[in-house]
Amino acid sequence: MDSAGTDKTVKFARDGNIAILTVDNPPVNAGSPQVKADLTEAVARCLDTAGLTAVVLVGAGGTFIAGADLKEFENRTVPPVLPDLLKRMDAAAIPFICAIDGSALGGGFEVALGCDYRLATATATVGLPEVTLGIVPGAGGTQRLPRLTGMPTAIELIVSGHHVPAPEALRLGMIDRVVEGDLLQAALAFARELPPRRRLLQETVPPAAEAEIAAAEQAVLRKAKRNPAATEAARLVRLSAQTSAEEALAEERAVFTRLRLSNEARALRHLFFAERKSGRISGVSGRSERQIRKVGIIGSGTMGAGIAIAAARAGYDVTVVERDADSARQGTQRIAQIAGEQGPALEVRSDMALLADVDLIVEAAFEDMGVKKELFARLDAIARPGAIIASNTSYLDVNVLARCTSRPGDVLGLHFFSPAHIMKLIEIVRTDLVTPDTLKAGLGFAKTLGKIPIIAGVCDGFVGNRIFAVYRNQCSFMMEDGTLPDRIDQALQKFGWAMGPFAVSDLVGLDIDWAGRKRRAPTRHPQARYVAVADRLCEEGNFGRKTGKGWYVYDNGKSTGLNPDVPGYLEAERKAKDLPRIDRDDDAIALRALASLVNEACLTIEDGIAQRASDIDVAFTRGYGFPRDRGGPMFAADLIGADKVLADVEQLVAENGVGWRVSNLLRETVAAGKRLADIGAA
Ligand code: T1G
């Protein structure tokens, strides 16, 4: 093999009459401007070299190309651009064979689509995830893919942004062959057979019935609401059968260029990097020395069942225990019901001693300090040395639980969100005495479950629930000021929240918060503002959806409108307190809600409970229904104007009195003209 060693990101080598181009830009061979320039040059070299019969394109480091370099997106595009490169490949006389290992995504898969043939290892993944980043494929993806898969499948794949595993990609026609053994050798052998040229753009899109196309479109667009890139992508794929390839490509590029710098795309890119950073702890790196294979779960209520299902699906050997045979029987049924046909089927047992040989125990018992303290002491006696003991508590002091054991270094919080087998967010609660290795093991477990972890310190509610509680409190103040709960919910939904706070309370159950308020009552300042309407609803036994009445009234689980008692209760409370009425429009409601989140988020960072602002954006978009296209509360505040948000925080503090203060960190960040979303970014 003759090879020209250079410091370029694309290496040119030859194997007889076949050129091998290797893209080498660690860690994921992202298509930086340098890569695009080097690839363009290397392709030109191939086309200028006499006697070549084929070009094999491959990636170094066990992966192909992860698409455009998302770090470069804020900068102006510099030529050469991918569409020009693909045009040159289209005009070439010899075939290009793409050899895919690892991932070929976005622009990376578009390069693969610009080749005549695509070979991949069985573990490779391919796809066009651009829509999930608020953009559309910009280098022919919307035109070439439908020619391979047909239009309905192309719409489904491009609008969902699904990463497709090689075997499925083969079935759908996205790739030509799955290779066992050495990928490069297989690609070379394939090239030596002198396959005929196959330029996708010269082919026609396989015909499909309009009904089938529309059904595929509706199914994916419904899930992609609030993402303008989704509708655009579907429209562009349809163009593939309506107009010339040249016109469609020009339109695709125009849409791509327009969306690239949109606020939605910026927000989604911010979240992409935020989610990769959120599990990092400064000074703690690498993998745990401990292997987790066996996982024990205590409690098979909604949370325990969800965690058990998530762990079993991720391949752990799972044991679930309950306090008695009756609860075990109910738990077994609950797991079967939640897991459905997909499984797993797990039998809940009533013998704690079964936890003696597990590597990690997740306690998901009743949320009561007394119960949990006793449990932790018992677990300490049962668990083998070196086993990790975690609590799924959402409020309680995990430091206290750690101290109930003789191994506080092995104790941490793993706070899952409900339903635990679906929700991606998990808080890794860092106790005072936890060892770095225990944290690493917790993070590794979360990652294997496919979760997105954030690190939280110990306080009432950790990061997410602490901030959410303040937001909800503010929403109830706005209600007491004179805006009815359904109007507040509507305003916040209009802003993009999946649900308004009152609808959420009804769903979760008003009794849950009631218990929390009672628990906190002794420590609440007697002069702190307190809205008592929710207590009144609870006293009447109205706990929300499950009792048919809460903030709203329900018929067969569906809301039929505001609970008619609520306006009267509110008027009475306002009169009794002699409160001035404050009318707020939708924007003012959304701004106040955001201001409350941002201020508490900054206080949480100041207190050392949250590590960085972007973790809060991850938590709220992944765990609380904050709109992803706004990038999370901190990113959204930067877009709206951090000074405007600060002004509203100041007003909020002035209106609400005792217990409320403006975060210094917020003030300083705004004064310095820095971005809130960058607080704590390393
Ligand atoms: N740009 C820049 N950095 C990237 C990157 C990218 N596209 N992809 C990954 N990284 C960094 C990431 O931040 C991390 O860095 C490291 O690589 C490892 O990633 C014209 C315009 C490839 C499946 O949407 O889905 O092409 O934090 O931790 O779990 O139409 O990364 O270590 O410093 O995620 O093994 C479309 C995005 C772009 C693919 C690997 N491409 N990447 O997952 O590792 S738009 C994507 C991923 C486009 C064209 C348009 C995943 C991965 P650090 P990781 P992983």
Residues whose N, C-alpha, C, O or C-beta is under 5 A from the ligand:
A	BS01	T1G	P27 V28 A30 A66 G67 A68 D69 L70 K71 S103 L105 G106 G107 G108 P129 E130 V136 P137 G138 A139 R276
